[in-house]
């Protein structure tokens, strides 16, 4: 269950706010240092107008060259000190924000790595990208432009008003006369921009999701000539994104001119009233000049306060999304009380296993079978029979609803996930290669795998020859998803990847379906060497590749309908015989 309190429309969700502040705990020295600098800047800020007031009254109106030079030096020193403090304040707040989000990015990605695949089935990649990049970046603004800078501005306002009241309370009240109008305008602006920013964040997520999905699936778009149709969809989403931004810009374009008008009116009132006080001898010219500066010092943070408060609000909106993601423990695969093992023997047992991807429509129904260590089980059946689902639940990519899966007599739920999957090698039909070298895609940059092991595995598989023909050979960059390699080449690299990790259980999911006949012969020869002494599960499309399996299991609609050797199933004359005759008659027809 999520521990994040949902927004109720209040000014600030304090529980959420404090949770964000706690992210800065590892950097509390920087946090308190920035806060201390904010206080110092608030104290120093009113000094310049006050010193100018003294300079005008005591050293200009009453000429005093030596005193004027002395005051000029003091003003320069104050300006330098203030500049140093402000530099350190800006640097420290931004350093703090970047440090917080660096840790948070790692935390979010580490959390997502442990999610069940069901989460990724139901969540667009673009949405996850928005959470881990855009939303995390927005939290940086809470520390660099929101929380501490708001504190600094509020402290500056308090100090400046304090000095103003101390200097001349009548003139101060005249200066503050337009403040109710400023506060009301700021509140309206804050609420309007908050709503528009939330719309912008939603549109950014939609845009990211659409772009990621269509760039990944560009080949499908082009094959079916859907470019124009998808472009229309993109234009509509992009227009929504633009309109959301324009709406927020519209509020800014109204708010800041209104503030400038109010400032001009306040300045005019103050000069008119102050001039009368100077003429009547109730105030000095220095005070009037200082108050012009004080007024600008009041309005500068006020102009930015609403914007900074919205930055804080948007950071909290983004943090709420991130915390909701971090609090989704139900999406994580349980690994408590787990057993770490270096090696397993490889005996596999399924006992009355029921499984569904959506908790309702059962894909596997009461599946029970066993494979002794070192045996090979082949699984055949029509599309949707549940073949790949067996692989998914054995690796604990998904958890079952009912029944038990055991390896070496121990429930797979009691194994440490990393050690469990380390002992299971998986070669899929749809091969995923990362951008990088052939060698890195085989070893996955594991320090435990030497280059010599990669070369030896490639020779066993029979892929060494094609790899050495590539530019830079094993250092050849395969690009994203292996785009520069053929389907067969990608399949061979994934096979080397499985071999080099030396698993005790080997799973081949339609591993030879994308390979031409010549390459298949090479791979089949390597498979025979590889599966020797290992427990193997082979999901087969071509029945010719599984005739020597110790057991062949026929699945149909999530249930085991036949089990036996190749010869036994042919003699039975059931589903397997039908699949066999259909496939081989098609081959003969060709």
GUMARRO-257377 format. One record per residue (C-alpha): residue number from 1; x, y, z. Coordinates in steps of 0.05 Angstrom, whole numbers. Each point is the difference from the previous one (the first is absolute). Example, Ala and Ser with C-alpha at 12.3 -4.5 7.8 and 13.67 -1.06 7.14 Angstrom:
! residues 2
REC/1/246/-90/156
REC/2/27/69/-13
This chain:
! residues 590
REC/1/0/0/0
REC/2/24/70/-16
REC/3/18/42/60
REC/4/-6/65/-39
REC/5/-59/43/21
REC/6/-41/22/-59
REC/7/-10/74/-12
REC/8/-62/31/28
REC/9/6/68/-32
REC/10/35/32/60
REC/11/57/50/-7
REC/12/52/-53/14
REC/13/0/-75/16
REC/14/45/2/61
REC/15/10/-75/5
REC/16/23/-3/-72
REC/17/41/64/9
REC/18/37/-29/61
REC/19/13/-65/-38
REC/20/33/40/-56
REC/21/42/39/51
REC/22/24/-66/30
REC/23/31/-16/-67
REC/24/53/52/18
REC/25/21/-38/64
REC/26/65/-27/-31
REC/27/18/72/-18
REC/28/-22/35/64
REC/29/64/41/4
REC/30/-16/31/-68
REC/31/-73/9/19
REC/32/15/36/65
REC/33/57/38/-33
REC/34/-47/27/-54
REC/35/-51/18/54
REC/36/53/37/40
REC/37/20/38/-63
REC/38/-73/18/-12
REC/39/-2/31/70
REC/40/65/38/-11
REC/41/-25/27/-67
REC/42/-65/23/33
REC/43/41/38/52
REC/44/48/31/-50
REC/45/-53/20/-52
REC/46/-28/62/36
REC/47/71/25/15
REC/48/12/32/-68
REC/49/-62/46/1
REC/50/14/17/73
REC/51/73/19/-15
REC/52/-22/42/-60
REC/53/-50/36/45
REC/54/57/17/48
REC/55/45/20/-57
REC/56/-51/48/-31
REC/57/-21/32/66
REC/58/68/5/34
REC/59/52/4/-55
REC/60/-33/29/-62
REC/61/-52/50/25
REC/62/51/19/52
REC/63/63/-3/-44
REC/64/53/-45/30
REC/65/50/-28/-51
REC/66/38/-44/48
REC/67/-64/-29/29
REC/68/-29/-10/-70
REC/69/62/-40/-21
REC/70/-4/-41/64
REC/71/-74/-17/-12
REC/72/15/-18/-73
REC/73/52/-50/23
REC/74/-48/-30/51
REC/75/-53/-6/-54
REC/76/49/-36/-46
REC/77/20/-48/56
REC/78/-74/-15/15
REC/79/-14/-11/-74
REC/80/59/-48/-6
REC/81/-20/-39/63
REC/82/-72/-4/-24
REC/83/23/-24/-69
REC/84/44/-54/32
REC/85/-57/-24/44
REC/86/-49/0/-59
REC/87/48/-39/-44
REC/88/9/-53/54
REC/89/-75/-1/13
REC/90/-17/-12/-74
REC/91/55/-51/-8
REC/92/-18/-38/64
REC/93/-75/-3/-14
REC/94/12/-26/-70
REC/95/53/-49/24
REC/96/-49/-25/53
REC/97/-56/-9/-52
REC/98/45/-38/-48
REC/99/27/-44/56
REC/100/-70/-17/24
REC/101/-25/-19/-69
REC/102/63/-40/-15
REC/103/-15/-44/60
REC/104/-74/-2/-17
REC/105/12/-21/-72
REC/106/41/-59/24
REC/107/-52/-18/52
REC/108/-58/4/-50
REC/109/37/-41/-53
REC/110/22/-52/51
REC/111/-72/-5/23
REC/112/-27/-8/-70
REC/113/52/-54/-16
REC/114/-34/-44/53
REC/115/-71/9/-27
REC/116/-38/-59/-27
REC/117/-7/-1/-76
REC/118/-74/11/10
REC/119/15/73/18
REC/120/36/10/-67
REC/121/-57/-36/-37
REC/122/-49/52/27
REC/123/44/63/-1
REC/124/24/36/-62
REC/125/75/6/-4
REC/126/-7/74/-13
REC/127/-38/8/65
REC/128/55/-35/39
REC/129/52/43/-35
REC/130/-38/63/21
REC/131/-1/-24/72
REC/132/74/-16/3
REC/133/26/61/-40
REC/134/-50/58/-5
REC/135/-34/-8/68
REC/136/65/-12/36
REC/137/30/62/-33
REC/138/-59/41/24
REC/139/17/-19/72
REC/140/67/34/-10
REC/141/-39/66/-7
REC/142/-28/-9/70
REC/143/70/9/29
REC/144/33/45/-52
REC/145/-59/48/-14
REC/146/-55/-17/49
REC/147/7/-16/74
REC/148/64/36/22
REC/149/-8/59/-48
REC/150/-71/11/25
REC/151/28/1/71
REC/152/54/50/-22
REC/153/-52/45/-33
REC/154/-47/-2/60
REC/155/57/16/47
REC/156/21/58/-45
REC/157/-71/27/0
REC/158/-3/-3/76
REC/159/67/34/9
REC/160/-13/55/-51
REC/161/-69/16/29
REC/162/30/-1/70
REC/163/53/51/-20
REC/164/-52/42/-37
REC/165/-46/3/61
REC/166/59/17/44
REC/167/20/57/-47
REC/168/-68/31/-14
REC/169/-65/-36/16
REC/170/-45/50/-37
REC/171/38/-6/-65
REC/172/1/-76/9
REC/173/-75/-4/7
REC/174/-7/41/-64
REC/175/47/-48/-36
REC/176/-40/-60/24
REC/177/-68/28/-19
REC/178/-2/-39/-67
REC/179/22/-65/34
REC/180/-70/-31/8
REC/181/-9/7/-76
REC/182/68/-33/-11
REC/183/-16/-58/47
REC/184/-67/-12/-34
REC/185/31/3/-70
REC/186/55/-48/22
REC/187/-50/-50/28
REC/188/-42/0/-64
REC/189/63/-7/-42
REC/190/26/-57/43
REC/191/-65/-40/-6
REC/192/-7/11/-75
REC/193/72/-18/-16
REC/194/-3/-61/46
REC/195/-58/-29/-41
REC/196/35/15/-66
REC/197/66/-31/23
REC/198/-36/-64/20
REC/199/-30/-2/-70
REC/200/70/11/-29
REC/201/28/-59/40
REC/202/-56/-45/-25
REC/203/13/21/-72
REC/204/75/-12/8
REC/205/-14/-71/23
REC/206/-47/-11/-60
REC/207/51/28/-48
REC/208/57/-43/28
REC/209/-43/-63/-2
REC/210/-22/12/-72
REC/211/70/15/-25
REC/212/32/-59/34
REC/213/-52/-49/-25
REC/214/1/25/-72
REC/215/75/7/-7
REC/216/7/-71/27
REC/217/-54/-25/-47
REC/218/21/43/-60
REC/219/9/-61/-45
REC/220/-73/-20/10
REC/221/-24/71/-13
REC/222/39/3/-66
REC/223/-17/-71/-23
REC/224/-75/15/5
REC/225/6/70/-28
REC/226/-29/31/63
REC/227/47/61/2
REC/228/-53/51/-15
REC/229/-51/-29/48
REC/230/51/-3/57
REC/231/24/70/-18
REC/232/-70/26/10
REC/233/-2/-32/69
REC/234/67/30/17
REC/235/-22/69/-23
REC/236/-61/-4/45
REC/237/41/-21/61
REC/238/53/52/-16
REC/239/-53/54/-7
REC/240/-28/-19/69
REC/241/71/7/28
REC/242/9/68/-34
REC/243/-68/26/23
REC/244/15/-20/72
REC/245/65/39/-2
REC/246/-33/60/-34
REC/247/-53/1/54
REC/248/53/5/55
REC/249/38/54/-41
REC/250/-66/39/-6
REC/251/-6/3/76
REC/252/72/24/5
REC/253/-12/53/-54
REC/254/-57/29/41
REC/255/29/-8/70
REC/256/67/35/-8
REC/257/-27/63/-36
REC/258/-53/5/54
REC/259/54/-2/53
REC/260/41/53/-37
REC/261/-61/45/-1
REC/262/-11/-10/75
REC/263/73/13/13
REC/264/-2/64/-41
REC/265/-62/22/38
REC/266/32/-16/68
REC/267/63/38/-21
REC/268/-40/60/-22
REC/269/-39/1/65
REC/270/64/-7/41
REC/271/36/56/-38
REC/272/-60/47/6
REC/273/-10/-14/74
REC/274/74/-2/15
REC/275/14/65/-37
REC/276/-52/35/43
REC/277/33/-28/63
REC/278/68/25/-25
REC/279/-28/69/-15
REC/280/-33/3/69
REC/281/65/-22/32
REC/282/-29/-65/27
REC/283/47/-43/-42
REC/284/68/7/-32
REC/285/17/-6/-74
REC/286/44/-59/17
REC/287/-60/-37/30
REC/288/-41/13/-64
REC/289/56/-27/-44
REC/290/10/-60/46
REC/291/-75/-15/-2
REC/292/1/-2/-76
REC/293/53/-54/6
REC/294/-39/-36/56
REC/295/-62/-1/-44
REC/296/37/-33/-56
REC/297/29/-50/49
REC/298/-70/-17/24
REC/299/-30/-8/-70
REC/300/57/-41/-30
REC/301/-12/-61/45
REC/302/-75/11/-3
REC/303/2/-3/-76
REC/304/37/-67/4
REC/305/-34/-29/62
REC/306/-62/-24/-37
REC/307/43/-31/-54
REC/308/45/-34/51
REC/309/-60/-25/39
REC/310/-27/-31/-64
REC/311/69/-31/-11
REC/312/-7/-30/69
REC/313/-70/-25/-15
REC/314/21/-32/-65
REC/315/58/-32/34
REC/316/-48/-29/51
REC/317/-46/-25/-56
REC/318/59/-35/-32
REC/319/24/-27/67
REC/320/-69/-28/14
REC/321/3/-40/-64
REC/322/70/-25/16
REC/323/-18/-19/72
REC/324/-61/-36/-25
REC/325/47/-40/-45
REC/326/48/-14/57
REC/327/-57/-20/45
REC/328/-27/-53/-49
REC/329/27/-59/38
REC/330/-54/-45/-29
REC/331/35/7/-68
REC/332/66/-25/29
REC/333/18/-74/1
REC/334/6/-25/71
REC/335/71/-22/17
REC/336/-6/-6/76
REC/337/28/-61/35
REC/338/36/-18/-65
REC/339/54/-51/-7
REC/340/63/18/-38
REC/341/32/-57/-39
REC/342/61/-2/-45
REC/343/-19/-63/-37
REC/344/-62/-43/-7
REC/345/-8/-71/-26
REC/346/-60/19/-44
REC/347/-59/-45/18
REC/348/-65/37/-17
REC/349/-69/-16/27
REC/350/-67/33/-16
REC/351/-56/-20/47
REC/352/-71/19/-19
REC/353/21/69/-26
REC/354/-53/51/-18
REC/355/21/66/-31
REC/356/-33/62/-31
REC/357/30/66/-23
REC/358/-62/40/20
REC/359/-20/-40/62
REC/360/-62/-26/-35
REC/361/11/-33/-67
REC/362/42/-62/16
REC/363/55/-13/-50
REC/364/24/-63/37
REC/365/-50/-47/33
REC/366/24/-52/49
REC/367/67/-13/-35
REC/368/42/-55/32
REC/369/65/-31/-25
REC/370/71/-14/21
REC/371/68/1/-33
REC/372/59/-36/31
REC/373/67/35/2
REC/374/35/-6/-67
REC/375/-64/-18/-39
REC/376/-28/37/-59
REC/377/-74/18/-4
REC/378/-30/26/-65
REC/379/-66/39/2
REC/380/-43/4/-61
REC/381/-70/26/-14
REC/382/-39/52/-38
REC/383/8/75/10
REC/384/-30/22/66
REC/385/5/-70/31
REC/386/43/27/58
REC/387/70/-22/-22
REC/388/36/65/13
REC/389/-40/11/64
REC/390/35/-62/30
REC/391/67/35/-13
REC/392/-25/65/30
REC/393/-22/-30/66
REC/394/61/-46/6
REC/395/44/63/-2
REC/396/-50/35/46
REC/397/-12/56/-50
REC/398/-71/-11/24
REC/399/-27/-35/63
REC/400/-51/-55/-4
REC/401/-70/2/29
REC/402/-2/-72/25
REC/403/46/-61/5
REC/404/74/-9/11
REC/405/63/4/-43
REC/406/62/-33/28
REC/407/73/-3/-20
REC/408/40/-53/36
REC/409/-59/-10/46
REC/410/-3/73/23
REC/411/-56/47/-18
REC/412/26/52/-50
REC/413/-30/55/44
REC/414/51/-18/53
REC/415/60/11/-45
REC/416/37/65/-4
REC/417/-22/28/-67
REC/418/70/18/-24
REC/419/29/-68/16
REC/420/-62/-35/-29
REC/421/5/36/-67
REC/422/76/-7/-1
REC/423/-11/-75/-5
REC/424/-51/6/-57
REC/425/23/16/-70
REC/426/-54/28/-47
REC/427/1/7/-75
REC/428/-63/33/-28
REC/429/-28/5/-70
REC/430/-3/76/6
REC/431/72/18/15
REC/432/16/66/34
REC/433/69/29/-9
REC/434/25/63/34
REC/435/37/56/-35
REC/436/73/-18/7
REC/437/51/-51/-23
REC/438/-13/-73/-17
REC/439/45/-19/58
REC/440/-38/43/50
REC/441/-67/-29/-24
REC/442/27/-70/12
REC/443/31/11/69
REC/444/-47/56/21
REC/445/64/32/27
REC/446/5/-52/55
REC/447/69/4/33
REC/448/-4/-76/11
REC/449/1/-15/-74
REC/450/67/5/-35
REC/451/8/16/-74
REC/452/28/-69/-13
REC/453/-65/-31/25
REC/454/-39/43/-49
REC/455/44/-22/-58
REC/456/-4/-73/19
REC/457/-76/1/7
REC/458/-5/34/-69
REC/459/42/-56/-30
REC/460/-44/-54/32
REC/461/-63/33/-28
REC/462/32/10/-68
REC/463/-8/76/2
REC/464/74/17/2
REC/465/5/2/-75
REC/466/-54/52/-12
REC/467/22/42/59
REC/468/72/4/-26
REC/469/-26/24/-67
REC/470/-33/61/34
REC/471/38/67/3
REC/472/38/0/67
REC/473/-23/-72/10
REC/474/-20/-11/73
REC/475/3/76/12
REC/476/-50/13/-56
REC/477/-57/46/24
REC/478/-66/-36/-13
REC/479/-40/64/12
REC/480/-66/3/37
REC/481/-38/-67/1
REC/482/53/-29/-46
REC/483/-26/39/-60
REC/484/64/-11/-41
REC/485/-4/-77/4
REC/486/-46/-50/-33
REC/487/-51/-40/40
REC/488/43/-62/-4
REC/489/62/37/24
REC/490/-37/30/58
REC/491/-26/-69/18
REC/492/71/-29/-1
REC/493/26/55/46
REC/494/-56/-13/49
REC/495/18/-74/-2
REC/496/73/16/16
REC/497/-24/45/56
REC/498/-38/-59/32
REC/499/59/-47/-10
REC/500/53/45/30
REC/501/-38/7/66
REC/502/3/-76/6
REC/503/-71/-12/30
REC/504/-23/-65/30
REC/505/-69/8/-31
REC/506/-4/20/-73
REC/507/-64/27/-33
REC/508/-7/7/-75
REC/509/-64/36/-19
REC/510/-9/-9/-75
REC/511/76/13/-2
REC/512/10/-25/-72
REC/513/-64/27/-32
REC/514/34/63/-28
REC/515/62/-35/-27
REC/516/11/-25/-70
REC/517/11/-74/-13
REC/518/76/4/-3
REC/519/6/40/64
REC/520/-51/-45/33
REC/521/44/-60/-13
REC/522/58/36/34
REC/523/-43/20/60
REC/524/-31/-70/5
REC/525/69/-30/4
REC/526/19/50/55
REC/527/-65/-14/37
REC/528/16/-74/4
REC/529/67/17/33
REC/530/-30/53/45
REC/531/-59/-40/28
REC/532/44/-59/19
REC/533/0/-4/76
REC/534/-50/58/6
REC/535/-75/1/12
REC/536/-30/28/-63
REC/537/-69/25/-20
REC/538/-10/10/-74
REC/539/-61/35/-27
REC/540/-1/-24/-72
REC/541/-33/24/-63
REC/542/38/-48/-45
REC/543/-13/-71/25
REC/544/62/-25/-35
REC/545/43/34/53
REC/546/-30/-37/60
REC/547/-5/-72/-21
REC/548/57/-20/47
REC/549/-31/34/62
REC/550/-9/-44/62
REC/551/-72/24/5
REC/552/-47/38/-45
REC/553/-59/36/31
REC/554/-59/21/-42
REC/555/-39/61/26
REC/556/-68/22/-23
REC/557/-41/57/30
REC/558/44/0/62
REC/559/-5/-74/15
REC/560/47/-59/-11
REC/561/-35/-45/-50
REC/562/58/-48/-16
REC/563/68/-18/29
REC/564/52/-50/-24
REC/565/58/-12/-48
REC/566/-2/16/-74
REC/567/-15/-73/-18
REC/568/-51/-9/56
REC/569/-39/61/-22
REC/570/0/-19/-73
REC/571/-28/-69/19
REC/572/-53/33/43
REC/573/-28/34/-62
REC/574/-25/62/36
REC/575/16/74/-1
REC/576/75/-10/-10
REC/577/-11/-47/-58
REC/578/-46/51/-31
REC/579/51/56/8
REC/580/55/-45/-27
REC/581/-39/-22/-62
REC/582/-23/71/-15
REC/583/70/29/5
REC/584/36/-54/-40
REC/585/-53/-4/-54
REC/586/9/76/-9
REC/587/75/-10/-7
REC/588/-9/-55/-51
REC/589/-49/44/-39
REC/590/54/53/-5
